[in-house]
Amino acid sequence: MDPPKIKYLDNSSIMVINNYGKLRQLFVPFRVQVVHATPTLVKDVWVYVEEVREHEKYLLLYRIANSWWPYYVFRLHVDF
């Protein structure tokens, strides 16, 4: 028997786990902080994620201001 598959994202949400092992579904729009400057994003600025998508190379992409960026360009901070 195959183990159950858990979908950790869809286009409007992602699943996050905190340091205590608690799981939470986070819905868009959610805020992230830019940690790597890009041609259109300034480092340390907070922006809103409009959509999320799986990607073969980058694993997870965020759509911000109608442009797609890899998740590692940002810091996600959620307290729960």
C-alpha positions in Angstrom: 0.0 0.0 0.0 1.3 3.4 -0.9 1.6 6.0 1.9 -1.0 8.8 1.7 0.2 11.9 -0.2 -0.1 15.2 1.6 -0.6 18.2 -0.6 1.4 21.0 1.0 0.3 23.7 -1.3 -2.3 24.8 -3.9 -2.5 28.1 -5.8 -4.1 29.9 -2.8 -2.4 28.4 0.2 0.7 26.7 1.7 1.1 24.5 4.7 3.7 25.7 7.3 5.1 24.0 10.4 6.3 25.9 13.4 9.2 25.0 15.8 6.8 23.0 17.9 5.7 20.8 15.1 2.2 22.4 14.7 0.8 22.5 11.2 -1.1 25.5 9.8 -2.6 26.3 6.4 -1.6 29.8 5.3 -3.8 31.5 2.7 -2.9 34.2 0.3 -2.4 37.1 0.5 0.3 36.7 3.1 3.3 38.9 3.8 6.9 38.0 3.2 10.1 40.0 3.6 12.6 40.4 0.7 16.0 39.0 1.8 17.7 39.0 -1.7 17.3 42.2 -3.8 16.0 41.7 -7.3 15.7 44.2 -10.2 12.2 45.1 -9.0 12.3 44.2 -5.2 14.2 46.0 -2.6 15.9 44.1 0.3 14.1 44.2 3.7 10.8 45.4 2.2 7.6 43.5 3.1 5.5 42.4 0.2 2.3 40.4 -0.3 2.2 37.0 -2.0 -0.7 36.8 -4.4 -0.4 33.2 -5.5 1.8 30.2 -5.0 2.9 27.5 -7.4 5.0 24.3 -7.4 8.1 24.4 -9.6 10.4 21.6 -10.8 13.6 23.6 -10.4 12.8 26.1 -7.6 10.3 23.9 -5.6 8.0 26.8 -4.7 7.3 30.1 -6.5 5.5 33.2 -5.1 3.6 35.6 -7.4 4.2 39.1 -6.2 3.1 42.2 -8.2 2.3 39.8 -11.1 5.8 38.4 -11.3 6.9 34.9 -10.2 9.9 34.6 -7.7 11.5 31.6 -6.0 10.6 31.2 -2.3 14.2 31.7 -1.1 14.2 35.3 -2.1 11.9 35.9 0.8 11.6 35.3 4.6 8.2 34.0 5.8 7.5 34.8 9.5 4.4 33.2 11.0 3.7 33.0 14.8 1.2 30.4 16.0 
